[in-house]
Amino acid sequence: MPYQIKRSSFSTLLFFATLLFSCAGDGNGSTDCGAGFDQEAMFANLADHLIIPGYTELSSSLTQLNEDLQVLQEEPTEESVGLLREQFKRCYIDWQWVAAFEFGPGENQLLRSTCNNFPVNIDLVEQNLSEEHFDEAASDRFDRGFPALDYLLFHQQPEWILEQMQTHSFYTVYLESIIQQMLSNVEHSLEAWNTGYRNSFIENTGTAAGSSLSAVINQLSQQYERIKTERIGLPSGELSLQFAFPEKVEAYFSGISKELAVESLEALRAFYEGKSRAGSDGPGLEEFLQHVDAQKNEQSLDQAIKDQFSTALQAVEALNSPLSTSIENENETVVNAYNEISRQVIHLKTDMPAVLCVSITYIDNPSDSD
């Protein structure tokens, strides 16, 4: 599906003006859009040490989640419920490490829509249960993926889950259908990467829309903005006229919203730096900006980005868990985290693309503050 550009957006117009100025030679980097940098080496590192391992890990953890559900069906005990819940949390953390890879196979499989459309539509989930019907083809609905599992597994005590399994057979069918849909889409994405798309990704060099560099930069920026907007800005009230909606945080019912936000920031920092989840380091956008000697306010742009990642992470780590309670009881610390996250947006969405002559092609959110 081709990306669209909302040309009426001021921030998008500002980006193009910056892009033209930068590529004309303004002292913020080379005038050749990074010619001479080995893009293929960077793409190979991202594919082999971040993307494919990320999908592999998520596929494995979702497989285990499905097996734990089978155990619960065979041995319906509170201990089995606890094991299923803990595996769900592990899967949700693993998801954060692939969320920014929604290009190529991930985009074709509509991974974000099928795995993490939040906040969950409780009324729709309850309707599915009462009608005993789950429309797997309607991938744009908020009744599936991790958010639906979060509600189904955590909004009541374990004994309620056991009772549902005994008296309402579709409850288990619904759980299994959600898990199977996610697992299938992740496995199809992984298979595509392993059977051809990896090579296409590595060889697709350049800066034009549709290039691998464009995909990487756009997805890094877009996923980062989702942290700012969906995880923090809207629930805290900063993007909703100061009306807080703590129930709209990610993973509201399991209470791991803060942990997921931290994990997501860590994953995006690793994506930028070309570091695997295990810690191995290879060429990434970090080295690309160093190659063009990009500057920002008399400092290297690369260092500015790394410093702001650290500052934003510290601000989020300082929040109490669950995030919904922090929003209710100490919203000023949540707003501080939102502000620190927001300061990175201009680096990732304007400064870096301008220096590397890549267009931001995803649709801007009207509430963007950059």
Long-range contacts (C-beta under 8 A, 24 or more apart in sequence): 1-107, 3-209, 3-218, 3-361, 3-362, 3-363, 4-361, 4-363, 5-359, 5-361, 5-363, 6-363, 6-364, 9-364, 9-368, 11-349, 11-350, 11-364, 11-368, 11-370, 12-360, 12-364, 14-350, 15-349, 15-350, 15-353, 15-354, 15-359, 15-360, 16-359, 18-350, 18-351, 18-354, 19-353, 19-354, 19-357, 19-359, 21-354, 22-354, 22-355, 22-357, 23-354, 23-357, 27-295, 28-294, 28-295, 28-296, 28-301, 28-354, 28-355, 29-289, 29-292, 29-293, 29-294, 29-295, 29-301, 29-355, 30-292, 30-293, 33-207, 33-292, 33-356, 33-357, 34-207, 34-288, 34-291, 34-292, 34-355, 34-356, 34-357, 36-291, 37-287, 37-288, 37-291, 37-292, 38-283, 39-205, 39-206, 39-212, 39-213, 39-288, 40-202, 40-203, 40-205, 41-282, 41-283, 42-274, 42-282, 42-283, 42-284, 42-285, 42-287, 42-288, 43-201, 43-202, 43-204, 43-205, 43-212, 43-216, 44-202, 45-274, 45-282, 45-283, 45-284, 46-216, 46-271, 46-274, 46-282, 46-284, 47-193, 47-198, 47-201, 47-202, 48-198, 49-274, 49-276, 49-280, 49-282, 50-97, 50-270, 50-271, 50-274, 50-275, 50-276, 50-277, 51-98, 51-101, 51-193, 52-190, 52-193, 52-194, 52-198, 53-276, 53-277, 53-278, 54-94, 54-97, 54-98, 54-101, 54-277, 55-98, 55-101, 55-186, 55-189, 55-190, 55-193, 56-190, 57-94, 57-97, 57-277, 58-91, 58-94, 58-95, 58-97, 58-98, 58-186, 59-183, 59-186, 59-187, 59-190, 61-87, 61-90, 61-91, 61-94, 62-91, 62-179, 62-182, 62-183, 62-186, 63-183, 64-90, 65-91, 65-179, 66-176, 66-179, 66-180, 66-183, 69-172, 69-175, 69-176, 69-179, 72-165, 73-165, 73-172, 76-162, 76-165, 76-166, 77-162, 78-158, 78-159, 78-162, 81-153, 81-158, 81-161, 81-162, 82-158, 84-153, 85-153, 85-154, 85-254, 88-146, 88-149, 88-150, 88-153, 88-254, 89-254, 89-256, 91-146, 92-146, 92-150, 92-251, 92-254, 92-256, 92-260, 93-259, 93-260, 93-263, 95-146, 96-260, 96-263, 96-264, 96-266, 96-267, 97-263, 97-267, 97-270, 97-277, 98-186, 99-223, 99-226, 99-264, 99-267, 100-219, 100-220, 100-222, 100-223, 100-267, 100-268, 100-271, 101-189, 101-219, 102-219, 102-223, 103-215, 103-216, 103-218, 103-219, 104-192, 104-193, 104-197, 104-200, 104-201, 104-215, 105-188, 105-189, 105-190, 105-191, 105-192, 105-193, 105-197, 106-189, 108-189, 108-192, 109-185, 109-186, 109-188, 109-189, 110-139, 110-185, 111-185, 111-186, 111-189, 113-139, 113-140, 113-145, 114-139, 114-144, 114-145, 114-181, 114-182, 114-185, 115-145, 115-146, 115-182, 115-185, 115-186, 116-145, 116-146, 116-147, 116-250, 117-141, 117-142, 117-144, 117-145, 117-147, 118-142, 118-146, 118-147, 118-230, 118-248, 118-250, 118-251, 119-147, 119-247, 119-248, 119-249, 119-250, 119-252, 120-147, 120-148, 120-150, 120-151, 122-151, 125-151, 125-152, 128-174, 129-168, 129-170, 129-171, 129-174, 132-170, 132-173, 134-173, 134-174, 134-177, 134-178, 136-177, 136-181, 144-178, 144-181, 145-178, 145-181, 145-182, 146-182, 146-251, 147-250, 147-251, 148-178, 149-175, 149-178, 149-179, 150-251, 150-252, 150-253, 150-254, 151-253, 152-178, 153-253, 153-254, 154-253, 154-254, 154-255, 155-253, 207-356, 207-357, 207-358, 209-359, 209-361, 211-358, 213-356, 213-358, 214-358, 214-359, 214-361, 216-271, 216-285, 217-285, 217-348, 217-352, 217-353, 217-356, 217-358, 217-360, 218-358, 218-360, 218-361, 218-362, 220-268, 220-271, 220-272, 220-285, 220-348, 221-345, 221-348, 221-349, 221-353, 221-360, 221-362, 222-362, 223-264, 223-268, 224-268, 224-341, 224-344, 224-345, 224-348, 225-345, 225-349, 225-365, 225-368, 227-261, 227-264, 227-265, 227-268, 227-341, 228-338, 228-341, 228-342, 228-345, 229-365, 229-367, 229-368, 231-257, 231-260, 231-261, 231-264, 231-323, 232-261, 232-334, 232-337, 232-338, 232-341, 233-338, 233-367, 235-323, 235-324, 235-327, 236-327, 236-331, 236-334, 236-335, 236-338, 237-327, 237-331, 238-335, 238-338, 239-367, 244-327, 244-328, 244-331, 246-323, 246-324, 246-325, 246-327, 246-328, 247-324, 249-322, 249-323, 249-324, 249-327, 252-322, 252-324, 255-321, 255-322, 255-324, 256-321, 256-322, 257-321, 257-322, 257-323, 257-324, 258-316, 258-319, 258-320, 258-321, 258-322, 258-323, 258-326, 259-321, 261-316, 261-323, 262-313, 262-316, 262-317, 265-309, 265-312, 265-313, 265-316, 265-341, 266-313, 268-309, 269-306, 269-309, 269-313, 272-305, 272-309, 272-348, 273-306, 285-352, 288-356, 289-352, 289-355, 289-356, 292-355, 292-356, 294-351, 294-352, 294-355, 296-347, 296-351, 301-347, 301-351, 301-352, 301-355, 304-347, 305-344, 305-347, 305-348, 305-352, 308-340, 308-343, 308-344, 308-347, 309-344, 311-340, 311-343, 312-337, 312-340, 312-341, 312-343, 312-344, 314-340, 315-339, 315-340, 315-341, 316-340, 316-341, 342-369, 342-370, 345-369, 345-370, 346-370
